[in-house]
Amino acid sequence: MFKKLCSITLAASLTFSIGGAAFAGSPGDQGKQPPGRNGIQEQAYSWDRAKVVGGGFIPGIVFNPSEKDLIYARTDIGGAYRWNPETGSWIQLMNFVGFDEWNMLGVESLATDPVDPDRLYIAAGTYTNDWTDMNGVLLRSKDRGDSFERTALPFKLGGNMPGRSMGERLAIDPNDNRILYLGARSGNGLWRSTDYGKTWSKVTSFPNDGSAKDFYGDIVGPVWITFDPSTGSRGQATQTIYVGVADTANSIYRSTDGGQSWELLPGQPRQNFFPHHGVLSSNGNLYITYNEFIGPYDGGTGAVWKYNTKTGQWTDVSPTGSTEHPYGGISVDARHPDTLMVATMNKWWPDEFIFRSTDGGKTWTSLWTLDYSKDPVRDNRFTIDYAISPWLDWGEKKALPEISPKLGWMIGDLEIDPFNSDRILYGTGATLYGTDNMTALDRGQNVNISVQANGIEETAILGLISPPSGAPLLSAMGDIGGFRHEDLTKAPQMITNPYLGTSTDIDYAELNPNIIVRVGNAEGTAPRMGISMDNGKTWTPAANAWPSAEGDKTEGGWVAVGADGSRIVWSPKSSSSESVRPVSYTKDRGLTWHASQGIPEGAIISSDRVNPSKFYGMANGKFYISNDGGATFRASQATGLPQTLTSKFKAVPGTEGEIWIAAARDNSNTQSAYGLWHSTDSGKSFVKLEGIQEAATIGFGKAAPGQNVMALYTYAKINNKYGIYRSDNGGASWIRINDDEHQFGSANRVITGDPRVYGRVYIGTNGLGIVVGDIQSDSKGNAKPDKQDKDKDKDKDKDKNKDKKEKQDNKNNKDNKNNSKNNGSKSNNGNKNNNGN
């Protein structure tokens, strides 16, 4: 899926600025607090998501073995979730992650405590490559993820790196829950904590830090840790521990003295495969799925092996008796130790296989079979209900032996509920599937599979529009194209014709909202643009604006639709320095194209929302203006504009020539000017607003009651405080509308208000879906003030509360009394008071 944060490169210079005016008592103020200690007004909002249901890879699912229905799911860029059995939906646990900590939203591994189910640990960190300089963080919770304390780790984690569905890398000793182990990447080896994850030390006696590297050149390292609980007693460390390493020669190690010393597990298979998972049955058999590749995108060949921990015997229990399939997810039934299930990983065509055995791997039954001598050639022993995610068929019907939607792909994890043998969950590249009648397969009946991702929103949003009529919201997304939401509470069908896996931008004609245009990525001669004349209900492909040929990887770039829809200007993104992809315009809705003059290739473009002939562009620190429908542009004399942007600049509906530019830092634009700029003369000049250190996005919504200017929305750093802000008076003053528990990570790509609902805001995130915010109201519909204390000294108070909580939590009387008093950014991660080796 679409992963890395994007920025747009321009050139920097000095700026002019104006001061921000004081603001109080204007219409629309109901429910707003007076300024806090940081001088920022605040207002209480309620937050939700526009439903897509799923939308990204689910690499790990973790059931608590001691408490029924306590289940967690981890994602690669979208945080972690806890199952709510009362509502039948998932709860996002990491909305608190802010823009400056976005790297935490990739969850490398997750562990739920088998002794104290209230304890939860999350190994958070997205990248180990040079896309970030942030190290990983160990999040510790004593209330199932409702709140967390942090330990800063001395190395990076890779929740969105290759091999992320191997695992789990983080594990809790089932006999002594003070002890945790963590397998690290980048050659950092195996680590251990003996104080509930507060401090960590490297297990120096562990002999293999890993040798296999992913395609970024990083060592994948130890990938799973499995305890044998029968070798310990309550309160005493488990003695036998198995660790799988991403190494095709020496992959599985064992300790029989509580992790003090280690040996290569004797007799293990040498087939040049990686061990993806290792699970232990209650009758002493260790089952391992092997795969030729690290995953999660490639598969190849593989095997399934069983190791009898009592006799030391190895048995190849591969479902087909050969190495033809690559394997990923595996699970053993806690209630029936000879019952296990495995899933192939990345067969891709025609589908993944899921196998089930009830005799310890001697025989297997597949959820479907393929026999070209029969009609039909494919025999399915399952049905799929995807009604809550109707887009999963990608808008097409497949011919056998394929089906749509598929049984799955990238099935890196599959789990059997330890309390219910009929229930399984498994993750795919786009959703979470499951069933509540798995044992029907044993009786020769069909298994009823359905989408189990209600509440999970893992999409990466690249564009949002909220037209003044028609559907309230249309989107451009990474990986799954985009959607037209008539109802925010229901997932719609995917936008197709053309299908653009990653749609990069979307725009509409302000004076005729039935005309909508989207652009996105494709290859070869495939179209990169779709045009709708009925508000996004149906679409028609447009011709490419350049001579495309086989092998062409030109991306969608940016698009701007003239105010009345008569002109479209397109700025595609070339795939190499050799290819030339000029900004171009069309007068016949995409049938023919003409190169625009006077504007650099790759410029960011927008249209005036009143004058159909006026378009704008921005590149290399300069602003460009066209008064002839995009045919020619001239550079403005404005100076002081930012070098890079994290989002598209925009013109204001209803006012000709009014433009806003937002600029904020990200991981690639450290030399740019940041802030918020405003023009009222079609970009001839700009003023920079004071007090706004950074502004990642800008959007417009319905004016506040009594106001004649549209409400402004931005994700910004104002008076040195990151947040989501609204201005009801043209930017003279700002109201923070989110709190520290609702920051939504990388919400720096796109934002828009709703032109029909005052106060409503739509925020595009990188992995947390489309966030929808509305002003909180009481039972009478009146705006409700935010009663939370959010002044600049809150971190100090938070530290004190954490100290009190630590002192009160002595049920085992074994916590480390020297626990650091941290505020989540400077935690003790050293070896003091840690008895690990």
C-alpha positions in Angstrom: 0.0 0.0 0.0 1.0 3.7 -0.3 3.4 4.2 2.5 6.0 6.9 2.5 5.1 10.5 3.3 5.3 12.8 0.3 6.5 16.3 -0.1 6.6 18.6 -3.1 9.8 20.5 -3.9 9.8 24.2 -4.7 12.4 27.0 -3.9 12.7 29.2 -0.8 13.1 33.0 -0.2 12.1 35.7 2.3 8.5 36.5 3.2 6.3 39.4 4.1 3.9 38.9 7.0 1.0 40.4 8.8 0.0 40.2 12.5 -2.8 38.1 13.8 -5.7 40.0 15.3 -7.3 39.3 18.7 -10.7 37.6 18.4 -13.5 37.2 20.8 -17.3 37.3 20.8 -17.9 37.0 17.1 -20.9 34.9 15.7 -20.3 31.2 15.8 -18.4 31.4 19.1 -20.8 29.3 21.1 -19.1 26.5 22.9 -15.6 28.0 22.5 -13.3 28.3 25.5 -11.3 31.5 26.2 -7.7 31.3 25.3 -5.6 29.0 27.5 -2.1 29.7 28.7 -0.7 29.3 25.2 -3.1 31.9 24.0 -5.1 29.5 21.8 -8.8 29.1 21.9 -10.1 25.6 21.9 -13.4 23.9 21.1 -14.6 20.4 21.7 -15.1 18.2 18.7 -16.4 14.6 18.2 -14.3 12.5 15.9 -15.2 9.6 13.6 -14.1 8.1 10.3 -15.7 8.0 6.9 -16.2 4.3 6.5 -14.1 2.3 4.0 -13.6 -0.7 6.4 -10.1 -2.0 6.1 -8.0 -0.7 3.2 -4.6 -1.9 4.3 -2.4 -4.8 5.3 -3.1 -6.5 8.6 0.2 -8.3 9.4 -0.6 -9.5 12.9 -3.5 -10.6 15.0 -3.1 -11.4 18.7 -5.6 -13.2 21.0 -5.1 -13.0 24.7 -4.9 -16.7 25.8 -6.4 -16.0 29.3 -9.4 -13.8 28.6 -12.1 -14.4 26.0 -12.7 -11.8 23.3 -9.6 -9.8 24.2 -8.1 -9.5 20.7 -5.7 -7.0 19.1 -4.7 -6.4 15.5 -1.6 -4.5 14.3 -1.1 -2.7 11.1 1.9 -1.5 9.2 1.2 2.2 9.0 -2.1 2.6 10.8 -1.5 1.8 14.5 -3.1 -0.9 16.6 -6.7 -1.9 17.4 -8.6 -3.7 20.2 -11.7 -5.7 19.5 -14.9 -4.5 21.2 -17.2 -7.6 21.4 -20.2 -5.4 22.5 -20.2 -3.4 19.3 -18.6 -6.0 17.0 -16.0 -3.5 15.9 -12.4 -2.5 16.4 -11.2 0.4 18.5 -8.1 2.4 17.3 -5.6 2.7 20.2 -3.2 5.2 18.7 -5.1 8.3 17.7 -2.9 10.2 20.2 0.2 9.9 17.9 1.0 13.4 16.5 2.5 14.7 13.4 6.0 14.9 14.8 5.8 11.2 16.0 4.2 9.7 12.8 6.8 6.9 12.8 5.1 5.3 15.8 2.1 4.3 13.7 3.8 1.4 12.1 3.5 -1.4 14.7 6.4 -3.9 14.5 4.9 -6.3 17.0 2.3 -6.5 19.8 2.0 -8.6 23.0 -1.0 -9.1 25.4 -0.2 -10.3 28.9 -1.4 -13.9 29.6 -1.0 -13.4 33.3 -2.4 -9.9 33.7 -4.7 -9.3 30.7 -4.8 -5.6 31.4 -1.2 -5.2 30.3 -0.5 -4.5 26.6 2.8 -3.8 24.9 3.3 -2.3 21.4 6.6 -2.2 19.7 6.1 1.0 17.6 8.2 2.2 14.7 7.7 2.2 11.0 11.0 2.4 9.1 14.6 1.3 9.7 15.9 2.9 6.5 16.7 6.6 5.9 13.1 7.6 5.5 13.2 8.6 9.2 15.8 9.2 11.9 13.3 8.2 14.7 14.1 5.2 16.9 11.5 2.7 18.0 9.3 3.1 21.1 8.0 0.4 23.4 4.4 1.5 24.5 3.3 0.0 27.8 -0.3 -0.1 28.9 -2.0 -1.3 32.1 -5.5 -0.6 30.8 -5.6 -2.6 27.5 -4.4 0.4 25.5 -6.6 3.1 26.8 -3.4 4.9 27.9 0.3 4.2 27.5 3.7 4.9 29.0 6.7 4.8 26.9 10.2 3.4 26.8 12.5 4.9 24.1 14.5 2.1 22.4 18.1 2.6 21.2 17.3 1.3 17.7 14.8 1.6 14.9 11.8 -0.7 14.4 10.3 -1.7 11.1 6.5 -2.0 11.2 6.3 -1.2 7.5 9.5 -3.0 6.5 9.8 -6.3 4.7 9.2 -9.3 6.9 6.6 -7.4 9.0 4.2 -10.3 9.0 6.7 -12.7 10.5 6.4 -12.9 14.2 5.6 -12.1 16.8 8.9 -10.4 17.6 7.6 -9.2 21.0 6.7 -11.9 23.5 5.8 -12.1 27.3 7.0 -14.9 29.5 3.7 -16.8 30.3 5.0 -17.7 33.8 6.8 -14.6 34.8 5.2 -11.7 33.1 7.9 -9.2 34.2 10.0 -10.8 31.4 9.6 -9.7 27.8 11.8 -10.5 24.7 12.0 -8.4 21.6 13.7 -9.4 18.3 15.3 -6.3 16.8 16.3 -5.5 13.2 19.4 -3.9 11.7 21.8 -6.4 13.4 20.7 -5.4 16.9 19.8 -8.9 17.9 17.6 -10.2 20.8 16.7 -8.0 23.7 15.1 -8.7 27.1 13.3 -6.8 29.8 12.8 -8.0 33.3 10.7 -5.1 34.6 7.5 -5.1 32.5 9.2 -3.4 29.5 10.5 -0.4 31.3 14.2 -1.1 30.6 15.9 -3.3 28.1 19.3 -4.9 27.6 20.7 -7.0 24.8 20.9 -10.7 25.3 24.5 -11.0 24.5 24.6 -14.8 24.7 22.2 -15.1 21.8 24.4 -16.2 18.9 22.6 -14.9 15.7 21.6 -11.3 15.2 20.6 -12.3 11.7 22.3 -12.3 8.3 19.4 -12.0 5.8 18.8 -8.5 4.5 15.6 -7.0 3.0 15.6 -5.2 -0.4 16.6 -2.0 1.4 19.8 -3.7 2.7 18.7 -4.0 6.3 19.1 -7.1 8.5 15.7 -8.6 9.3 16.9 -10.3 12.5 15.1 -12.4 15.1 11.4 -12.6 14.0 9.5 -14.8 16.5 9.8 -15.9 20.1 7.9 -18.8 21.5 7.9 -20.0 25.1 7.2 -23.5 26.3 5.0 -22.7 29.4 5.4 -26.3 30.7 9.0 -25.6 31.6 8.2 -22.9 34.2 6.0 -22.2 37.2 4.0 -19.1 38.3 6.4 -16.3 39.1 9.4 -18.1 37.8 11.0 -17.7 34.4 10.1 -20.1 31.6 13.1 -22.2 31.0 12.6 -23.3 27.3 12.4 -20.6 24.7 12.5 -20.9 20.9 13.6 -18.0 18.7 13.2 -17.9 14.9 15.7 -15.8 12.9 15.5 -14.6 9.4 18.3 -16.9 8.3 18.0 -19.7 5.7 20.8 -21.8 7.2 20.6 -21.4 11.0 17.2 -20.2 11.7 15.8 -21.7 15.0 17.5 -21.5 18.4 16.6 -22.9 21.8 17.3 -22.0 25.4 16.7 -24.4 28.2 17.9 -22.2 31.0 15.6 -19.2 30.8 17.6 -17.4 28.1 21.0 -17.5 29.7 22.5 -19.7 26.9 21.3 -20.7 23.5 21.9 -23.5 21.0 20.9 -24.1 17.4 17.9 -26.4 17.4 19.3 -29.8 16.2 18.0 -31.5 13.1 16.1 -28.5 11.7 15.4 -28.6 8.0 17.9 -27.0 5.6 15.8 -26.1 2.6 17.0 -22.5 2.2 13.7 -21.2 3.6 12.9 -18.5 6.2 10.9 -19.4 9.3 7.9 -17.1 9.3 6.1 -18.3 12.4 6.6 -20.9 15.2 3.7 -21.9 17.3 3.7 -24.5 20.1 0.8 -26.9 20.8 -0.2 -27.8 24.3 1.0 -31.4 23.6 4.5 -30.3 22.8 4.7 -29.9 19.1 6.3 -26.9 17.6 4.9 -26.1 14.1 6.9 -23.8 11.7 5.8 -22.2 8.4 8.6 -21.7 6.0 8.8 -19.4 3.0 11.4 -18.9 0.3 11.1 -15.1 0.8 10.8 -12.7 3.7 7.5 -11.2 2.4 5.1 -9.7 2.5 4.8 -9.2 -1.2 6.8 -12.2 -2.6 6.2 -15.9 -2.1 7.8 -18.6 -4.1 8.1 -22.0 -2.4 8.0 -23.2 1.2 7.1 -25.9 3.7 5.5 -26.7 7.0 7.4 -28.7 9.6 6.6 -30.2 13.0 9.2 -30.5 15.8 8.3 -32.8 18.7 9.8 -31.1 21.7 9.8 -34.3 23.7 11.5 -36.6 21.2 13.4 -34.2 19.1 11.9 -35.6 15.9 11.3 -33.4 12.9 8.4 -34.2 10.4 7.6 -32.5 7.2 3.8 -31.9 7.4 3.5 -29.7 4.3 -0.2 -29.9 3.2 0.6 -31.0 -0.4 3.7 -33.1 0.5 5.9 -30.8 -1.5 7.5 -27.4 -1.5 5.2 -25.9 -4.1 3.5 -23.4 -1.8 5.0 -20.5 0.2 3.5 -20.4 3.7 2.8 -17.6 6.1 0.1 -17.7 8.7 -0.3 -20.7 11.1 -2.3 -21.4 14.2 -2.9 -24.3 16.6 -6.2 -24.8 18.3 -5.7 -24.3 22.0 -8.7 -26.6 22.8 -7.6 -29.3 20.3 -3.8 -29.4 20.1 -3.8 -31.7 17.0 -5.9 -29.2 15.0 -4.0 -26.6 13.1 -4.4 -24.3 10.1 -1.9 -22.8 7.7 -2.2 -20.3 4.9 -0.1 -19.8 1.8 1.5 -16.4 1.4 1.5 -14.7 -2.0 0.4 -17.3 -4.4 -1.3 -14.4 -6.0 -2.8 -16.5 -8.9 -5.4 -17.8 -8.9 -5.8 -17.4 -5.1 -4.3 -18.2 -1.7 -4.9 -21.6 -0.1 -5.9 -22.1 3.5 -5.5 -25.7 4.8 -6.8 -27.3 7.9 -5.6 -30.5 9.7 -7.2 -32.3 12.7 -4.6 -34.9 13.1 -1.4 -33.0 13.7 -0.6 -32.5 10.0 -0.9 -36.0 8.8 -3.8 -35.1 6.5 -5.2 -31.8 5.3 -8.3 -30.3 3.9 -8.2 -27.2 1.7 -10.9 -24.5 1.6 -10.8 -24.9 -2.2 -9.5 -27.2 -4.8 -8.5 -26.8 -8.5 -9.1 -29.5 -11.0 -9.0 -28.6 -14.7 -10.6 -32.0 -15.6 -13.8 -30.9 -13.9 -16.4 -28.3 -14.7 -16.3 -26.0 -12.9 -12.5 -26.3 -12.5 -12.6 -24.7 -9.0 -14.5 -26.2 -6.0 -15.0 -23.7 -3.2 -15.8 -24.9 0.3 -16.5 -21.4 1.5 -18.6 -18.3 0.8 -17.5 -14.7 1.3 -19.7 -12.0 2.6 -18.1 -8.6 1.9 -21.2 -6.5 2.0 -19.6 -4.0 4.5 -16.7 -3.6 2.1 -18.3 -3.8 -1.3 -15.1 -2.5 -3.0 -13.2 -5.6 -2.2 -14.1 -7.1 -5.6 -12.3 -4.1 -7.2 -15.3 -3.5 -9.3 -14.9 -6.5 -11.5 -15.9 -10.1 -11.8 -13.2 -12.7 -12.5 -13.3 -15.8 -14.6 -12.5 -19.2 -13.0 -10.2 -20.3 -11.6 -10.0 -16.8 -10.1 -12.9 -15.4 -8.0 -13.7 -11.9 -6.9 -13.1 -11.1 -4.1 -10.2 -13.4 -3.5 -10.0 -15.7 -0.5 -7.0 -13.5 0.3 -3.5 -12.5 -0.4 -0.5 -11.6 1.7 -1.9 -13.9 4.5 0.9 -13.4 6.9 -1.1 -14.3 10.0 -4.0 -16.6 10.7 -5.3 -17.2 14.2 -7.8 -19.6 15.8 -9.6 -18.2 18.8 -8.3 -20.0 21.9 -11.8 -20.0 23.4 -13.8 -20.9 20.3 -12.6 -23.5 17.8 -15.1 -22.3 15.2 -13.7 -18.8 15.1 -10.7 -17.8 13.0 -9.3 -14.4 11.9 -6.8 -13.8 9.2 -5.2 -10.7 7.7 -4.8 -9.8 4.0 -3.3 -7.0 2.1 -6.6 -5.1 2.2 -8.8 -6.3 5.1 -9.4 -8.7 7.9 -11.4 -11.8 7.2 -12.8 -14.4 9.5 -15.5 -17.0 10.2 -17.5 -18.3 13.1 -18.1 -21.8 11.7 -14.7 -23.1 10.8 -15.4 -26.6 12.0 -18.0 -27.0 9.3 -15.2 -27.9 7.0 -14.5 -31.0 9.1 -18.1 -32.1 8.5 -17.9 -31.5 4.7 -19.9 -28.3 4.9 -19.1 -24.8 3.6 -17.3 -22.2 5.8 -19.0 -18.8 5.9 -16.2 -16.2 5.7 -16.9 -12.5 6.1 -15.2 -9.2 6.5 -14.2 -8.7 10.2 -12.6 -5.3 9.8 -15.5 -3.1 11.0 -13.8 -0.1 12.8 -10.5 -0.6 11.0 -9.6 2.3 8.7 -6.2 2.0 7.3 -6.3 4.0 4.1 -3.7 6.5 3.0 -5.5 9.6 1.7 -4.0 11.8 -1.1 -6.9 14.0 -2.1 -10.3 15.0 -0.7 -13.1 17.2 -2.1 -16.4 18.2 -0.7 -18.5 19.8 -3.4 -21.3 22.2 -2.7 -23.9 19.7 -4.1 -24.1 16.0 -4.8 -22.1 13.6 -2.7 -20.6 15.2 0.4 -17.2 13.6 0.0 -15.0 12.1 -2.7 -11.5 10.9 -2.2 -8.2 9.9 -3.9 -6.3 7.2 -2.1 -3.1 5.2 -2.2 -3.5 1.6 -3.3 -7.3 1.4 -3.5 -8.0 4.3 -5.8 -10.7 6.3 -4.1 -14.4 6.5 -3.2 -17.6 8.6 -3.6 -19.3 8.8 -0.2 -23.0 9.5 -0.3 -23.3 8.2 3.2 -20.2 8.6 5.5 -21.3 5.7 7.6 -21.2 3.1 4.8 -18.3 1.9 2.6 -19.1 2.5 -1.0 -18.0 0.8 -4.2 -14.5 1.7 -5.4 -14.2 4.3 -8.2 -13.2 2.6 -11.4 -13.1 3.2 -15.2 -10.3 3.7 -15.1 -9.1 1.9 -12.0 -6.2 3.9 -10.6 -4.6 1.9 -7.8 -3.0 5.0 -6.3 -5.1 8.1 -7.2 -2.9 11.2 -6.6 -5.3 14.1 -6.9 -9.0 14.9 -7.4 -10.8 18.2 -8.3 -14.2 19.4 -9.4 -15.7 22.4 -11.2 -16.8 24.8 -8.5 -19.6 26.2 -10.6 -20.7 22.9 -11.9 -20.0 20.2 -9.3 -21.2 17.4 -11.5 -17.9 17.6 -13.3 -15.2 15.8 -11.3 -11.7 14.8 -12.5 -9.2 12.5 -10.8 -5.7 11.4 -11.8 -3.5 8.6 -10.6 -0.7 6.1 -11.3 -0.7 3.5 -14.0 1.8 2.0 -16.4 2.3 1.7 -20.2 -0.5 3.2 -22.3 -3.1 2.8 -19.6 -5.0 6.1 -18.9 -4.1 8.1 -15.8 -7.2 10.3 -15.7 -10.9 9.7 -15.2 -13.6 12.3 -15.8 -17.2 12.2 -14.4 -20.1 14.3 -15.6 -22.5 13.1 -12.9 -20.8 14.0 -9.6 -18.7 10.9 -9.6 -21.3 8.3 -10.2 -19.9 7.1 -13.5 -16.5 7.8 -15.1 -14.9 7.9 -18.5 -11.1 7.5 -19.1 -9.3 10.5 -20.6 -6.4 10.3 -23.1 -3.0 10.7 -21.6 -1.5 14.1 -22.2 1.8 12.7 -23.6 2.7 9.9 -26.0 2.6 7.0 -23.7 4.1 3.6 -24.6 4.9 0.2 -23.1 7.0 0.6 -20.0 5.9 4.2 -19.3 5.6 4.7 -15.6 4.4 8.4 -15.6 2.4 9.1 -12.5 -0.8 11.0 -12.1 0.6 14.2 -10.5 -1.8 17.1 -10.0 -5.0 18.2 -11.7 -7.1 21.4 -11.7 -10.6 21.8 -13.1 -11.7 25.2 -14.3 -14.6 26.9 -12.4 -17.1 25.9 -15.1 -15.5 22.7 -16.2 -14.7 23.9 -19.7 -10.9 23.6 -19.1 -8.8 21.0 -17.3 -5.1 21.6 -16.6 -2.9 18.6 -15.8 0.6 18.4 -14.3 1.6 14.7 -14.5 4.8 13.5 -12.8 7.5 12.1 -15.0 9.1 8.8 -14.0 12.6 9.7 -15.1 14.8 12.6 -16.0 14.7 11.6 -19.6 10.9 11.8 -20.0 9.3 15.1 -20.5 5.8 15.5 -19.1 4.8 19.2 -19.5 1.9 20.8 -17.8 -0.9 20.5 -20.3 -4.5 21.7 -20.8 -7.6 20.3 -22.6 -10.5 22.2 -24.1 -12.5 19.0 -24.9 -12.5 17.2 -21.6 -9.5 15.0 -22.2 -9.8 14.0 -25.8 -6.8 16.1 -26.9 -4.1 18.0 -25.0 -1.8 20.9 -25.5 1.3 21.8 -23.6 1.0 24.9 -21.4 3.6 27.6 -21.9 5.6 29.4 -19.2 5.3 27.0 -16.3 7.8 24.3 -15.3 7.2 20.6 -15.6 5.8 19.0 -12.4 4.3 22.3 -11.0 1.6 22.1 -8.5 -1.6 23.5 -10.0 -5.0 24.8 -8.8 -7.9 26.6 -10.4 -9.6 29.8 -9.5 -13.0 28.9 -8.1 -14.8 31.8 -9.8 -13.1 32.7 -13.0 -13.1 29.8 -15.5 -10.1 31.2 -17.4 -7.8 31.5 -14.4 -5.4 28.8 -13.2 -2.5 28.9 -10.8 0.8 27.0 -10.5 3.7 26.8 -8.1 7.2 25.5 -8.7 10.8 26.4 -7.7 9.7 29.0 -5.1 7.7 30.9 -7.7 3.9 31.4 -8.2 2.5 31.2 -11.7 -0.8 32.7 -13.1 -2.8 31.8 -16.2 -5.6 34.0 -17.5 -6.3 32.0 -20.7 -7.5 28.7 -19.4 -4.0 27.2 -18.8 -2.6 27.9 -22.3 0.1 30.3 -21.0 1.4 31.1 -17.5 3.5 34.0 -16.3 5.5 34.1 -13.1 4.3 36.4 -10.3 6.6 38.9 -8.6 5.7 37.5 -5.2 8.7 36.5 -3.1 9.1 34.7 0.2 7.2 31.6 -0.8 8.1 28.1 0.5 10.4 25.7 -1.2 8.4 22.6 -0.5 4.8 21.8 0.4 3.2 18.9 2.0 -0.1 19.5 0.4 -1.8 21.4 -2.5 -2.3 25.1 -2.3 -5.9 26.2 -2.9 -8.1 29.0 -4.1 -11.2 30.0 -2.1 -14.7 29.3 -3.5 -16.8 32.4 -4.1 -14.0 34.9 -4.2 -11.9 35.4 -7.4 -8.2 35.6 -6.8 -8.1 34.5 -3.1 -5.4 31.9 -2.5 -3.9 30.1 0.5 -0.6 28.3 0.6 0.4 26.0 3.5 3.9 24.7 4.1 5.2 22.5 6.9 8.2 20.3 7.5 8.3 16.6 6.9 11.1 14.0 6.6 12.5 15.5 3.3 12.1 19.3 3.3 14.2 20.5 6.1 15.4 23.6 4.2 12.1 25.2 3.3 10.2 28.1 4.8 7.2 27.1 6.8 3.9 28.7 7.6 0.7 30.0 6.0 0.5 32.5 3.1 -2.5 34.4 1.8 -3.2 36.3 -1.4 -6.2 38.4 -2.4 -4.9 39.5 -5.8 -4.6 36.2 -7.7 -1.1 35.5 -6.5 0.5 38.8 -7.5 1.5 39.2 -3.8 1.3 37.2 -0.6 1.4 37.9 3.1 2.6 35.4 5.7 0.6 35.1 8.8 2.4 35.6 12.1 2.3 33.1 14.9 2.0 30.1 12.5 5.2 28.2 12.6 4.0 25.5 10.2 0.9 24.7 8.3 0.7 21.4 6.6 -2.7 21.7 5.0 -5.4 24.3 4.1 -9.1 23.8 3.4 -12.4 25.6 3.4 -15.8 25.0 4.8 -19.2 26.6 5.4 -19.0 30.0 7.0 -19.8 30.4 10.7 -23.2 31.9 11.5 -23.1 35.6 10.9 -19.8 35.5 8.9 -19.3 36.2 5.2 -16.0 34.4 4.8 -15.6 30.6 4.6 -14.3 28.8 7.6 -10.6 27.9 7.2 -9.1 24.5 8.4 -5.5 23.6 8.8 -3.2 21.1 10.4 -0.6 23.5 11.8 1.8 24.5 14.5 0.4 27.7 15.9 2.0 29.4 18.9 4.3 26.4 19.0 1.4 23.9 19.4 0.6 21.3 16.8 -3.1 20.7 16.2 -6.1 20.9 13.9 -7.3 24.5 13.7 -10.3 26.4 12.4 -10.6 30.1 11.7 -14.0 31.7 11.3 -12.6 35.2 10.5 -10.3 34.7 7.6 -7.2 33.7 9.6 -7.2 36.6 12.1 -7.5 34.1 14.9 -7.5 30.4 15.3 -9.4 27.8 17.4 -7.8 24.4 18.1 -10.5 21.8 17.6 -8.6 18.6 18.5 -7.0 17.5 21.8 -3.9 15.5 22.5 -5.7 12.2 22.4 -6.9 13.0 18.8 -3.9 13.9 16.7 -4.2 11.3 13.9 -0.5 10.9 13.1 0.4 12.0 9.5 -2.6 14.2 9.0 -0.5 16.5 6.8 -1.6 15.7 3.3 -5.1 17.0 2.8 -7.9 18.7 4.7 -11.2 20.2 3.7 -14.3 21.6 5.4 -17.8 20.8 4.3 -19.5 23.7 2.4 -22.9 22.5 3.6 -22.2 21.8 7.3 -20.6 24.5 9.5 -17.8 23.1 11.6 -17.4 19.8 9.8 -13.9 18.9 8.7 -12.5 16.0 6.7 -8.9 15.1 7.3 -6.8 12.8 5.1 -4.3 10.7 7.0 -1.5 8.4 6.0 -2.8 5.1 7.5 -5.7 6.2 9.7 -8.3 6.8 7.0 -10.5 9.8 6.5 -11.1 11.5 9.8 -14.4 13.3 10.2 -14.8 16.0 12.8 -17.9 17.8 14.0 -18.5 20.3 16.8 -19.6 18.5 19.9 -23.1 19.3 21.0 -25.3 18.6 24.0 -28.7 16.9 24.0 -30.3 20.2 22.9 -27.9 20.6 19.9 -25.9 23.4 21.5 -22.2 23.5 21.0 -20.4 21.9 23.9 -17.2 23.4 25.3 -14.1 21.3 25.8 -13.6 20.8 29.5 -10.2 19.1 29.3 -7.2 20.9 30.7 -4.8 21.3 27.8 -2.4 24.1 28.9 1.3 24.1 28.3 2.1 22.5 31.7 -0.1 19.4 31.1 3.0 17.2 30.5 4.2 17.9 34.1 0.8 17.0 35.5 0.8 13.9 33.4 4.1 12.8 34.8 2.8 13.2 38.4 -0.2 11.1 37.6 2.0 8.4 36.1 4.2 8.3 39.2 1.1 7.8 41.4 -0.1 5.0 39.1 3.2 3.2 39.3 3.3 3.4 43.1 -0.2 2.0 43.3 0.4 -0.9 41.0 2.1 -3.4 43.3 -0.1 -6.5 42.9 2.9 -8.6 42.2 5.2 -6.5 44.3 7.9 -7.0 41.7 7.9 -3.8 39.7 11.2 -1.9 39.3 11.1 0.8 42.0 13.5 2.9 40.0 11.1 3.4 37.1 11.9 6.6 35.3 9.4 9.5 35.4 9.0 10.2 31.8 6.6 12.2 29.7 6.8 9.9 26.7 9.8 11.4 25.0 12.7 10.7 27.3 12.4 7.3 28.9 15.0 5.1 30.7 16.1 2.5 28.2 19.4 1.7 29.7 20.6 -1.4 31.6 20.3 0.0 35.2 18.2 -2.3 37.4 17.9 -4.8 34.5 19.1 -8.3 35.3 19.0 -9.4 31.6 22.2 -10.6 29.9 
